Amino acid sequence: MKVRDVMSGAVRSVKPDTKIVEVASLMCLFRFHGVPVVNDENQLVGIIAEKDMLHSLFPTVESLMTEGMHSVDMDRQMGRYGEILEKTVDELMTKNPISVDPDMHVLRAATIMVKNKFRRIPVAEKDGTLIGMLSLGDVHKAIFHANMTGALKSS
């Protein structure tokens, strides 16, 4: 069973110059945890995830060392979120993300996802063109369905 057989082909993506406020809106409205970033040729150049946006709200090691964990004003840190919303995707995205080939076996793709602690991964052609997203849920559903319908070839 190939990745292309079970991936979601309807992918919402953003450009590197997209404002973070737009991405945050997509994430909150549609419950996306990460969005692929593509250039004008629809080639995968990055991924922007909730953790990328929230990471800059965390106290720095330096501030923890000088002020101590109990002295850091977490509400003040949360208030800095407005600064993040003004940034663009290319300032916070993970560049050159791991992706999987559409012709890869789904279990091999799932192995890559689990190894990297991903719940979803972009699917890109060899030239980098984004064509879909694969989630662990997609893989699980496909394996479940194949087993329940007897569609797997016996060895």
Secondary structure, 3 states (H helix, E strand, C coil): CEHHHHCECCCCCECCCCEHHHHHHHHHHHCCCEEEEECCCCEEEEEEEHHHHHHCCCCCHHHHHHHCHHHCCHHHHHHCHHHHHCCEHHHHCEECCCCECCCCEHHHHHHHHHHCCCCEEEEECCCCEEEEEEEHHHHHHHHHHHHHHCCCCCC
